[in-house]
C-alpha cells in the first residue's frame, strides 16, 4: 500500500482568546468535579514549530486537519492546500457546544469531512524531531503503536485512573482476553516494548484485560475503529461528548479506540524508543530537542510549573535552533 493516504489531526486552543476565556469561566461555574486546570489549556506559542517539523520530517502527509474552537494563530497560511481548518461546530453536535473537554473533541474526529481512513492524532504539545516514514505509523494499512499491558492503579490525588477504568470496562465487555492472547502472542511478547515487556509478562495469567500502558505520543488510528466503537457504545461516548469539561468519573477518552485496536489485533508493535514524554520544565527536554534524540517528543505541562516565561523562552530557543525556517503553513 505504497500510495496509502495518511492524515494528521492536531487539536489546539488559544487560552488568551478573551471571548473563549469568558465562555470557559462562565460555564465552569455551573459544574462540580471537573478538570478546569490551566494546564489543560496553557499555550507556549510553539505551534509554528509543530508545522515546521511536519513539513521537514513528514512531507508525505496527505492532509493536516487543524481543530480549534474557531480562533486561529495570526501567522497561519489558511490557503495551504494541505491544511484543513476544522471548527468544533463543523463536526460536533451543536447542542454540545461550546466545549472545553479535549476528550469530547477527540471522540468525534471520525466525523471530520474528508478525513482519511488512516490518520495520526496529535496534541499541540507533541512534536516530530526526526524524519519519519509512513511505516512509523501504519504497516499494510494497520496502525503501529506500542502495546504493553499494565494495571490501573488508583491513588490519592490521581484524576485519571477512573477514566482508564471506564475505557477498560468497555474492552472487557466486548473482547475475550484468552482469545486475544492466543491470536496475538507474538505481538504481546514483542521486544519492541523494551523494558515495558517486564510489565506485560505478569499479566498474561489474568482472566480479564488488566489495562494498557498509555504511551503519551501521537497515536495511529483507523477511522473505521471509531465508527465501530460508536456503533456499539454511543450512549457512553455521548456522555463524554456532552461533558463540557473533563470529568474523569464518567468520561472515556481517545485511548479507548487505541485499546480497541489492540484487543481486536489491529495493530503492529512500534518500538517504544520512537518517542518520549517529558515535563516541559525538565532541563533534559532542551537537550533532547537540540540533539534530536528521539523521533518524537511530547512536552507535558505540569501544575507545579511556576517559571512559565523562562520555560517558554528556553523551549522556543531550542525549537528555533532546529527549525529556524518558516514553513509553507506560515504567511
N, C-alpha and C positions, 0 to 999 in steps of 0.2 A: 504494500500500500504506500508506494513512494509519493504519490500525489495527494495523500490524505490532507484534509484541511484541519488545522488546529487553531482555535481561537484562544485568546487570553481575555479574562474578565478581571477587572480591578474595581474595587469599591473605594470611594473617597468621600470625606466630609471636610468642609471648611468650617471649623469651630469658631471662626471670627466673623462669620456672616451674621450680622446683627438681627436680621429677620429670622433666620434659623435659630439663633440663640434664644430669642424671646419666646419662640414656639416651644423650644425644649424646656425652658424654665416653667412656662405656663402649664404644660402637660405633666411635668414631673410632680407638681403639687397635688395632682389628682390620684397618684398611685403610691402604694406602700410596697416594701420589699422588692425594689427594683435596683438594677445596677446602672446608676446615673453618674458614675465617677468620671472625672475629667479625662482620665487616661483612655477611656473608651472613644474619645473624640479628638484628643490633642494633636495638633498639626505641627510638624517640624520643618515644613517647607522643603521637603525632599522629593516631591512628586516628579519634578522635571528630570531628576536623575533616574527615576524608575523608567521613564520613557527613553532616555538616552541609553540606558542599559539594555532595554529590549531591542532598540534599533541596532545596537552594536553586537549583541550576543545572540539574538533570535530573529534575524531578518526574515526568516521563513514564515513567521507568524501570519496567519490569514487575516484576522481582524482583531482589533482591541475594542472590547466593549467597556466603556468608561462610565461607571454608575455613580450618580450623585443625586441629591435631593432636587437639584436644579441649578445650583451655583457652579461656576467654572473658574479655574485659575485664569488670570488675565492674559497669560502668555501662551495659552494653548491654541494650536492651529486646528480649528474645527473643520478645515477644508481638506485635511489629510485623508486620502481615500481609505486608509486602513483603520481610521478612527470612527467609532460609532458612539456618539454621546447618548447615554441612556438615563432618563429620569425615572425616579421611583414610580411616578404616575404612568409611565409607558408600559409597565408590566405587572405592577402590583394592584390589588383591589383598591378602588378609590376610598372605600369606607374604612380601610386600614391605615390611611394616611392622615397626617404626617406620621412617619415612624422614625424612631431613634434607636431601633433594635437591629443590630447588624445581623443577628440570626434570621430575623424576619426577612430582611433584604436578600440574604443569600439563599433562602429556601425556595424562592420563586424565580431564580435566574433562568431556569429552563424555559420560561415564558418570554424571554427576550427575543424580539423579532430578528431573524437572521442568524441566531446563534448556531454554530456548527455542532454536530453530534459529539465531537471530541473537543473538550476545552479544558483550560487550566485556570483555576481560581486563585487570584492574588488578593491580599490586603495591601493597603498603601504603605505598610511597614516592611514589605518583602521586596528584595532586590536581587537581580542577577549580577554576578561578579565576573563570570567567565562565559565563554562560548558554550551554548547548549544546543543539542540537536533534538529533533523530533523524538528520537529514541529515549531521551531522558524522561519523556512524558507519556509516550504511547509506543507499544510494540504490537504489530499486527492488529491494530485497532483496539487494543486492550490497554487500560490505564496502568501506568507504572507509578507505584507509591511504595513506601517502606511499611511492611506489615510486621508488627511484633505484638504478642499478647502481653497483657498487663492487667492487674486487678484495679478495681475502682476503690479508692481508699478515702473514706470521709474523715475529716479532721477539723477542729475548731478554726474558724476564720476562712475556711475554703468556701468559695461561692460557686464552684464549678462542678463538683462531683455529682450533684443531683441531676444536672443536665446530662452528664455522661451516662448516668444510670438510666435515665429516660430513653436515651438512644439505644442502650443495650437491651432494655426491656423489649423493644420492638424487634431487635435482631433475634433474640431468643424466642420470640413469638413465631417467627416465620422460618427459622433455619435450625437444622439438626446438627449439633456440634460434632457428633460421632461421624456423620456422613462427611462433614467438612474436613475432618482430619484424614479420613481415608482418601478422599479425592485430591487433597492439596498438600499432602505430607511433605513433598519436596520443597514446595514454596514455604511452608511453615518452618522447615528446618534450614532454610537458606542462610548461608554465611554472610549474605549481604546485610543482614541485620547487625552484624558485628557484635558488640558487647550485649546488645539487646536480645540476642538469642538466649542468653543465660536467664533472661526474664521469661522468655517464651516457654522454655522446656518444662518448668514445674507445672504449667497449666494444661499440659497435654493429658493429664489424668482426670481433669474435671469433666463433669457431665453436661455442663452448660458453658456458653461463652462467658468468660470472666471479664472481658474488656479488651480494648486495644490501646497500644501506646499512641498518643497523639503527637506526632512529629509536626511542630508548628512551622510548616513550609508550605509552598504552593502545592495544591492538590490537583491531580488529574481526574477528570470526571467524564462520564458518558451522559449526554442529555437524556438518553433512554432510561438510565438509572433513576434520575429524578422523577421521570414520568411514572415509572413502575412503583416507586415508593408512594407517590402521591395517590395513585390509584388504590393502594391498599390502606393508607393511613392518613387520609385527607383531614379527618377531624382533629387528629393530634397535631398535624402540621399547621393547620389553620389556627390552632390555639396559639402557636408561636407567631404566625403572621399577624395576628390581631393583637399581639402584645406590643405596645408602643415602645417599651423599654425592655432590655434584657431582664428576664425573670427566670432565674436558674431553677426554680422549684418546679415549674410545669412547662418549660420550654425544651425544645430539641434544637440541634444545630446541624450545620452542613456536614459535620463529622458522621452523622447518621448515614449519608449517602456513600461516604467512604467505607464505613463498616459494611454496608450492604454489598458493595463491590467485593470486599474481602470475603464475606460469608457466602457469596454466590460464586466465588472462584474467578471473578472477572478482574484479575489483577496480575501484574508481574512485579516481582520484587525489585526495588530500586535501592542501590547502595545507600546506607544511611549517611555516608560521608558526602552525599550530594549537597547538603546544606546544613546550616547551623542556626539555632535560635539563641539569641543572647540579649541581655538587657541593654538598652540603648546607652545607658550611662556607664557601662562596663568599659574600662580603658582598652580591654582586649578587642573590642569591636572596631576601634580605629585601625589597629594593626591588621585585623582580618580583612577589612575593606581595602586598605592600601596595598597589601600583599596578595589580595585575591586568593585567599587560602582555601576557599570553597567555591563551588559554582553558584551558590545561593546563600543569602543571609536574611534573617528576619530580626529586625531591631525592635524588640518588645519594650513598650513603655512600662514604667513601674510607678506605683502610687507614691513611694517614698523618694522618688527622684526630685530633688529640690533645685538643682542648678540648671534649670531649663535653658536659659540663654547660652550658658557655657557649653552645655552638651550639644545644643543645636549648632553652635558655631563650629565645634570640633567635628561633628558628623558632616556638616556641609563642606568643610575644608577637605575632609577625606574623600568624599564623592567628587569634589571639584578636581582633585588630583587625578582621578582615574577616568572621569567623564567630563572633561573641560569643554567639549564642543557641543554646540546646540544640535538638537535632533530635528528631524523634519516635522516633529509634533509640536515644535515651538514656532511662534511667529518670528 
